[in-house]
Amino acid sequence: MAPSSLLLFRVWLLLGLQSFGGGTATLFLIRQAVVEKHRWVPEPEFTRDWAICQIAPGINLLGLTILIGFRLARIRGIVVSLVGLLLPSVVITVVMTALYAEVKELDLVQAALRGIVPATVGLGLLLAIRMARPLLQESRLISHRSLLLSAMLLLASAASVTFTNLPVVAVLWAAGTISAVANWWWRRLPSPESPPA
């Protein structure tokens, strides 16, 4: 059953009000709200939706908001979710930008900003662990080969972006292609249970 427009707006409005710290912090909050609290989206589906948003152009968080909104209440869900998420962000950003220009040199403001960075990184690490867990669990249920491939792609993707100048979109498309080819190949192999021809 689709949530009411009021509930949907309230949830996304609260997300918009709390979405300090950049994309990682906001993604963490969205996942917490729609997967854990309201259970609107199953964890593996959320991870897949986020992967789709990574390979699409544009702002990934808005793409994810659109996907979730559409899944929950079609066009109404998209409109209500986007307005709820963006309204506080736009207002707060305008106000904070005006205020920051006046106080950016204060020691207290600089100290606060230095504290926000480690907190954002910590949220990013927690989010990465929580999003990797269902992927690896699902891969393990499919087969040991699938689990090994997922783990290797996870590590290789991180290493590629860290140690090379490869564009992120190239890494994502390469990982998707490798996974698709590997799964196609495995389907062609005879099953261990099937008798030899």
Secondary structure, DSSP 8 states (H G I E B T S, - for coil): ----HHHHHHHHHHHHHH--S-HHHHHHHHHIIIIIIS--S-HHHHHHHHHHHHHSSS-HHHHHHHHHHHHHHHHHHHHHHHHHHHHHHHHHHHHHHHHHHHHTT-HHHHHHHHHHHHHHHHHHHHHHHHHHHHHHHHHHHH-HHHHHHHHHHHHHHHHHHHHS---HHHHHHHHHHHHHHHHHHHHHS--TTS---
